[in-house]
């Protein structure tokens, strides 16, 4: 099975040993998508909704640059630092999908993410 590394030119590159995604076996596997807006480290500090929208924008760019799309997602894993944001998360998340046509999902609370200003991170598996 051949695999291909995906580095989206539209998404901030990771500073750690990560790539945006890997294609292989008819799927795209993203790394944890974070809410960076620019390489300068711009982030909506303390604004969960804004961070979630940025994660979704970054995820969409990565999937598109890999030859897939959000509507081809089959599994999304979400970690957020505070589950009291779950209702806000679920409402915003739903807005990115057609009713009844959502990928499988697992959502959990993780009090510490890779960067102290990150409030949410998600990864995705999508078909090509």
Residue frames as a rotation matrix with the C-alpha (Angstrom) as fourth column:
UNK 1
0.582 0.813 0.000 0.00
0.813 -0.582 0.000 0.00
0.000 0.000 -1.000 0.00
UNK 2
-0.417 -0.691 0.590 1.56
0.677 -0.670 -0.305 3.28
0.606 0.272 0.747 -1.15
UNK 3
0.407 0.522 -0.750 1.21
0.864 -0.487 0.130 6.27
-0.297 -0.700 -0.649 1.12
UNK 4
-0.115 -0.355 0.928 1.51
0.646 -0.736 -0.202 9.97
0.755 0.576 0.314 0.48
UNK 5
-0.467 -0.132 -0.875 2.32
0.807 -0.467 -0.360 12.75
-0.361 -0.874 0.324 2.93
UNK 6
0.276 0.629 0.727 -0.01
0.756 -0.609 0.240 15.77
0.594 0.483 -0.644 2.77
UNK 7
-0.515 -0.374 -0.771 1.18
0.719 -0.679 -0.151 19.24
-0.467 -0.632 0.619 3.76
UNK 8
0.443 0.784 0.436 -1.51
0.896 -0.402 -0.188 21.79
0.028 0.474 -0.880 3.02
UNK 9
-0.620 -0.676 0.398 -0.14
0.674 -0.719 -0.171 25.16
0.401 0.162 0.902 1.92
UNK 10
-0.088 0.705 0.704 -3.35
-0.065 -0.709 0.702 26.73
0.994 0.016 0.108 3.33
UNK 11
0.911 0.373 -0.178 -2.80
0.111 0.194 0.975 25.50
0.398 -0.907 0.135 6.90
UNK 12
0.479 -0.752 0.453 -0.09
-0.871 -0.473 0.135 26.48
0.113 -0.458 -0.882 9.37
UNK 13
0.135 -0.498 -0.856 2.68
-0.165 0.841 -0.515 23.85
0.977 0.211 0.032 9.38
UNK 14
0.956 0.159 -0.247 3.20
0.187 0.319 0.929 21.99
0.227 -0.934 0.275 12.63
UNK 15
0.411 -0.842 0.348 6.25
-0.845 -0.495 -0.200 22.89
0.341 -0.212 -0.916 14.67
UNK 16
0.051 -0.346 0.937 6.54
-0.655 0.696 0.293 19.35
-0.754 -0.629 -0.191 16.02
UNK 17
-0.873 -0.486 -0.051 7.27
-0.382 0.614 0.691 16.11
-0.304 0.622 -0.721 14.15
UNK 18
-0.127 0.910 0.396 3.87
0.336 0.415 -0.846 15.90
-0.933 0.026 -0.358 12.43
UNK 19
-0.983 0.022 0.184 2.36
0.170 -0.280 0.945 16.21
0.072 0.960 0.271 8.96
UNK 20
-0.538 0.843 0.010 -1.13
-0.835 -0.531 -0.147 17.46
-0.119 -0.087 0.989 8.18
UNK 21
0.571 0.753 0.327 -2.26
-0.651 0.657 -0.380 14.10
-0.501 0.004 0.865 6.83
UNK 22
-0.736 -0.665 0.128 -1.28
-0.443 0.615 0.652 10.83
-0.512 0.423 -0.747 5.22
UNK 23
0.338 0.788 -0.515 -3.10
-0.934 0.215 -0.284 9.24
-0.113 0.577 0.809 2.27
UNK 24
-0.801 -0.583 -0.136 -3.13
-0.598 0.791 0.132 5.50
0.031 0.187 -0.982 1.93
UNK 25
-0.911 0.391 0.132 -5.41
0.368 0.914 -0.172 2.57
-0.188 -0.108 -0.976 1.19
UNK 26
-0.363 0.807 0.465 -8.16
0.615 -0.167 0.770 4.79
0.700 0.566 -0.436 -0.21
UNK 27
0.645 0.559 -0.521 -8.28
0.754 -0.353 0.554 6.95
0.126 -0.750 -0.649 2.93
UNK 28
-0.058 -0.609 0.791 -6.94
-0.034 -0.791 -0.611 10.22
0.998 -0.062 0.025 4.30
UNK 29
0.423 0.076 -0.903 -5.81
0.865 0.263 0.427 10.18
0.270 -0.962 0.045 7.93
UNK 30
0.442 -0.270 0.855 -5.32
-0.102 -0.963 -0.251 13.65
0.891 0.024 -0.453 9.41
UNK 31
-0.656 -0.596 -0.464 -3.11
0.543 0.055 -0.838 14.49
0.525 -0.801 0.288 12.34
UNK 32
-0.012 0.628 -0.778 -4.68
0.926 -0.286 -0.245 16.41
-0.376 -0.724 -0.578 15.19
UNK 33
-0.156 0.055 0.986 -6.02
0.669 -0.729 0.146 19.60
0.727 0.682 0.077 13.59
UNK 34
-0.306 -0.099 -0.947 -5.47
0.887 -0.390 -0.246 22.66
-0.345 -0.915 0.208 15.78
UNK 35
0.615 0.789 0.004 -6.87
0.751 -0.585 -0.306 26.21
-0.239 0.191 -0.952 15.74
UNK 36
-0.381 -0.772 -0.508 -3.85
0.442 -0.635 0.634 28.17
-0.812 0.017 0.584 14.47
UNK 37
0.756 0.646 -0.110 -4.85
0.274 -0.464 -0.842 30.97
-0.595 0.606 -0.528 12.08
UNK 38
0.841 -0.536 -0.079 -1.36
-0.347 -0.422 -0.838 31.92
0.416 0.732 -0.540 10.93
UNK 39
0.363 -0.810 -0.461 2.29
0.564 0.585 -0.584 30.92
0.742 -0.048 0.669 11.25
UNK 40
-0.352 -0.459 0.816 2.74
-0.324 -0.758 -0.566 33.84
0.878 -0.463 0.118 13.66
UNK 41
-0.868 0.043 -0.496 0.81
0.428 0.571 -0.700 31.83
0.253 -0.820 -0.514 16.23
UNK 42
-0.668 0.698 0.259 -2.49
-0.703 -0.706 0.090 33.72
0.246 -0.122 0.962 15.93
UNK 43
-0.678 0.527 -0.512 -5.24
0.541 0.830 0.138 32.00
0.497 -0.184 -0.848 17.86
UNK 44
0.037 0.771 0.636 -8.57
-0.319 -0.594 0.739 33.09
0.947 -0.230 0.223 19.33
UNK 45
-0.840 -0.475 -0.262 -7.41
0.093 0.349 -0.932 32.75
0.534 -0.808 -0.249 22.93
UNK 46
-0.890 0.456 0.004 -10.23
-0.015 -0.021 -1.000 31.81
-0.456 -0.890 0.025 25.27
UNK 47
-0.142 0.863 -0.485 -12.89
-0.896 -0.320 -0.307 31.76
-0.420 0.391 0.819 22.51
UNK 48
-0.428 -0.032 0.903 -14.03
-0.043 0.999 0.015 28.16
-0.903 -0.033 -0.429 22.12
UNK 49
0.604 0.750 0.270 -16.46
0.265 0.131 -0.955 28.81
-0.751 0.649 -0.120 19.25
UNK 50
0.703 -0.401 -0.588 -13.85
-0.689 -0.589 -0.423 30.71
-0.176 0.702 -0.690 17.22
UNK 51
-0.389 -0.881 0.268 -11.28
-0.780 0.470 0.413 27.97
-0.490 -0.049 -0.870 17.81
UNK 52
-0.119 0.420 0.900 -13.74
0.217 0.895 -0.389 25.29
-0.969 0.149 -0.198 16.69
UNK 53
0.881 0.444 -0.162 -14.54
-0.028 -0.294 -0.955 27.20
-0.472 0.846 -0.247 13.48
UNK 54
0.308 -0.848 -0.431 -10.79
-0.940 -0.341 -0.002 27.56
-0.145 0.406 -0.902 12.80
UNK 55
-0.495 -0.431 0.755 -10.22
-0.375 0.889 0.262 23.84
-0.784 -0.154 -0.601 13.37
UNK 56
0.337 0.706 0.623 -13.04
0.362 0.513 -0.778 23.06
-0.869 0.488 -0.083 10.94
UNK 57
0.859 -0.086 -0.505 -11.63
-0.454 -0.586 -0.672 25.48
-0.238 0.806 -0.542 8.32
UNK 58
-0.147 -0.989 -0.026 -8.19
-0.941 0.132 0.311 23.91
-0.304 0.070 -0.950 8.70
UNK 59
-0.327 0.096 0.940 -9.64
-0.041 0.992 -0.116 20.39
-0.944 -0.076 -0.321 8.49
UNK 60
0.739 0.662 0.122 -11.57
0.140 0.026 -0.990 21.25
-0.659 0.749 -0.073 5.33
UNK 61
0.576 -0.603 -0.551 -8.39
-0.812 -0.498 -0.303 22.66
-0.092 0.623 -0.777 3.69
UNK 62
-0.436 -0.785 0.441 -6.34
-0.721 0.598 0.350 19.59
-0.538 -0.165 -0.827 4.61
UNK 63
-0.033 0.500 0.866 -8.99
0.215 0.849 -0.482 17.18
-0.976 0.170 -0.135 3.30
UNK 64
0.894 0.388 -0.224 -9.42
-0.097 -0.321 -0.942 19.14
-0.438 0.864 -0.250 0.06
UNK 65
0.307 -0.862 -0.403 -5.67
-0.948 -0.314 -0.050 19.33
-0.083 0.398 -0.914 -0.51
UNK 66
-0.574 -0.451 0.683 -5.54
-0.450 0.871 0.197 15.55
-0.684 -0.194 -0.703 -0.01
UNK 67
-0.846 0.290 -0.447 -8.25
-0.377 0.268 0.887 15.03
0.377 0.919 -0.117 -2.65
UNK 68
-0.548 0.699 -0.460 -11.12
0.794 0.608 -0.022 14.41
0.265 -0.377 -0.887 -0.24
UNK 69
-0.429 0.454 0.781 -13.72
-0.266 -0.890 0.371 16.52
0.863 -0.049 0.502 1.55
UNK 70
-0.777 0.165 0.608 -15.57
-0.624 -0.064 -0.779 16.84
-0.090 -0.984 0.153 4.82
UNK 71
0.270 0.963 -0.001 -18.60
-0.947 0.265 -0.183 15.06
-0.176 0.050 0.983 3.39
UNK 72
0.411 -0.206 -0.888 -16.38
-0.342 0.868 -0.360 12.00
0.845 0.451 0.286 2.87
UNK 73
-0.519 -0.567 0.640 -15.32
-0.786 0.023 -0.617 11.85
0.336 -0.823 -0.458 6.53
UNK 74
0.105 0.531 -0.841 -16.04
-0.042 0.847 0.529 8.49
0.994 -0.020 0.111 8.13
UNK 75
0.484 0.009 -0.875 -14.63
0.832 0.307 0.463 9.07
0.273 -0.952 0.141 11.63
UNK 76
0.109 -0.434 0.895 -13.75
-0.153 -0.896 -0.416 12.16
0.982 -0.091 -0.164 13.64
UNK 77
0.175 -0.150 -0.973 -12.11
0.927 0.358 0.112 12.15
0.331 -0.922 0.202 17.06
UNK 78
0.311 0.059 0.949 -12.42
-0.025 -0.997 0.070 15.27
0.950 -0.045 -0.309 19.19
UNK 79
-0.114 -0.312 -0.943 -10.64
0.975 0.147 -0.166 16.33
0.191 -0.939 0.287 22.36
UNK 80
0.257 0.202 0.945 -11.67
0.076 -0.979 0.188 19.49
0.964 0.024 -0.267 24.16
UNK 81
-0.719 -0.695 -0.007 -10.34
0.091 -0.084 -0.992 20.94
0.689 -0.714 0.123 27.36
UNK 82
-0.867 0.474 0.153 -13.73
-0.308 -0.269 -0.913 21.56
-0.392 -0.839 0.379 28.95
UNK 83
-0.799 0.580 0.158 -16.83
0.575 0.660 0.483 19.42
0.176 0.477 -0.861 28.32
UNK 84
-0.163 0.768 -0.620 -19.05
0.490 -0.482 -0.726 22.25
-0.856 -0.422 -0.297 29.54
UNK 85
-0.451 -0.061 -0.891 -18.51
-0.624 -0.692 0.363 23.53
-0.638 0.719 0.274 25.97
UNK 86
-0.801 0.047 0.596 -20.14
0.313 0.883 0.350 20.40
-0.510 0.467 -0.722 24.54
UNK 87
0.245 0.966 0.083 -23.51
0.638 -0.096 -0.764 22.01
-0.731 0.240 -0.639 23.69
UNK 88
0.463 -0.180 -0.868 -21.75
-0.509 -0.856 -0.094 24.85
-0.726 0.485 -0.488 21.83
UNK 89
-0.645 -0.764 0.031 -19.47
-0.465 0.424 0.777 22.31
-0.607 0.486 -0.629 20.15
UNK 90
-0.533 0.464 0.708 -22.34
0.558 0.821 -0.119 20.11
-0.637 0.332 -0.696 19.02
UNK 91
0.550 0.777 -0.306 -24.35
0.304 -0.528 -0.793 23.01
-0.777 0.343 -0.527 17.60
UNK 92
0.260 -0.537 -0.802 -21.42
-0.761 -0.626 0.172 24.39
-0.595 0.566 -0.571 15.59
UNK 93
-0.717 -0.579 0.388 -20.22
-0.285 0.752 0.595 20.94
-0.636 0.316 -0.704 14.51
UNK 94
-0.084 0.799 0.596 -23.69
0.585 0.524 -0.620 20.05
-0.807 0.296 -0.511 13.17
UNK 95
0.603 0.380 -0.701 -23.65
-0.199 -0.779 -0.595 23.15
-0.772 0.499 -0.394 10.98
UNK 96
-0.273 -0.809 -0.521 -20.80
-0.816 -0.092 0.571 21.68
-0.510 0.581 -0.634 8.91
UNK 97
-0.969 -0.036 0.243 -22.77
0.060 0.925 0.376 18.57
-0.238 0.379 -0.894 7.89
UNK 98
-0.454 0.871 -0.189 -26.05
-0.520 -0.086 0.850 17.72
0.724 0.484 0.492 6.23
UNK 99
0.016 0.552 0.834 -28.75
-0.984 0.155 -0.084 16.55
-0.176 -0.819 0.546 8.65
UNK 100
0.761 0.368 0.535 -28.41
-0.399 0.915 -0.061 12.85
-0.512 -0.167 0.843 9.31
UNK 101
0.865 -0.502 0.013 -25.22
0.283 0.467 -0.838 12.55
0.414 0.728 0.546 7.25
UNK 102
0.587 -0.667 0.459 -22.43
-0.802 -0.554 0.221 12.83
0.107 -0.498 -0.861 9.80
UNK 103
-0.100 -0.698 -0.709 -19.34
-0.346 0.693 -0.633 10.72
0.933 0.182 -0.311 10.35
UNK 104
0.589 0.104 -0.802 -18.89
0.637 0.550 0.540 8.49
0.497 -0.829 0.257 13.38
UNK 105
0.137 -0.516 0.846 -17.46
-0.316 -0.832 -0.456 10.57
0.939 -0.205 -0.277 16.21
UNK 106
0.317 -0.109 -0.942 -15.83
0.878 0.409 0.248 10.22
0.358 -0.906 0.225 19.59
UNK 107
0.261 -0.163 0.952 -15.60
-0.160 -0.979 -0.124 13.28
0.952 -0.120 -0.281 21.83
UNK 108
0.396 -0.169 -0.903 -13.65
0.847 0.446 0.288 13.43
0.353 -0.879 0.320 25.06
UNK 109
0.958 -0.129 0.257 -12.28
-0.222 -0.902 0.372 15.89
0.184 -0.413 -0.892 27.57
UNK 110
0.292 -0.934 -0.205 -8.55
0.870 0.348 -0.350 16.35
0.398 -0.076 0.914 27.79
UNK 111
0.815 0.159 -0.557 -7.55
0.468 -0.748 0.470 18.99
-0.342 -0.644 -0.684 30.32
UNK 112
0.141 -0.824 -0.549 -4.19
-0.319 -0.563 0.762 19.59
-0.937 0.068 -0.342 28.61
UNK 113
0.946 0.079 0.314 -3.64
0.275 0.316 -0.908 19.72
-0.171 0.946 0.277 24.88
UNK 114
0.293 -0.924 0.244 -0.31
0.944 0.241 -0.224 20.20
0.149 0.296 0.944 23.09
UNK 115
-0.634 -0.436 0.639 -0.44
0.347 -0.899 -0.268 24.00
0.691 0.051 0.721 23.43
UNK 116
-0.774 0.298 -0.559 -1.82
0.566 -0.071 -0.822 25.76
-0.285 -0.952 -0.114 26.51
UNK 117
-0.669 0.539 -0.512 -4.06
-0.511 -0.834 -0.210 28.07
-0.540 0.121 0.833 24.41
UNK 118
-0.734 0.419 -0.534 -5.70
-0.327 0.472 0.819 25.25
0.595 0.776 -0.210 22.45
UNK 119
-0.407 0.702 0.585 -9.22
-0.804 0.029 -0.594 24.48
-0.434 -0.712 0.552 23.64
UNK 120
0.661 0.640 0.392 -9.98
-0.306 0.706 -0.638 21.86
-0.685 0.302 0.663 20.98
UNK 121
-0.543 -0.720 -0.432 -8.22
-0.763 0.208 0.612 19.49
-0.350 0.662 -0.662 18.60
UNK 122
0.525 0.712 0.466 -9.68
-0.406 0.691 -0.598 16.92
-0.748 0.125 0.652 16.22
UNK 123
-0.738 -0.662 -0.133 -8.52
-0.445 0.330 0.832 14.34
-0.507 0.673 -0.538 13.76
UNK 124
0.360 0.891 -0.278 -10.34
-0.731 0.084 -0.677 12.73
-0.579 0.447 0.681 10.89
UNK 125
-0.707 -0.379 0.597 -10.39
0.145 0.749 0.647 9.66
-0.692 0.544 -0.475 8.68
UNK 126
0.246 0.771 -0.587 -12.00
-0.578 -0.370 -0.728 10.26
-0.778 0.518 0.354 5.28
UNK 127
0.306 -0.081 0.949 -12.37
0.627 0.767 -0.137 8.31
-0.717 0.637 0.285 2.06
UNK 128
-0.694 -0.582 -0.423 -10.77
-0.002 -0.586 0.810 9.51
-0.720 0.564 0.405 -1.15
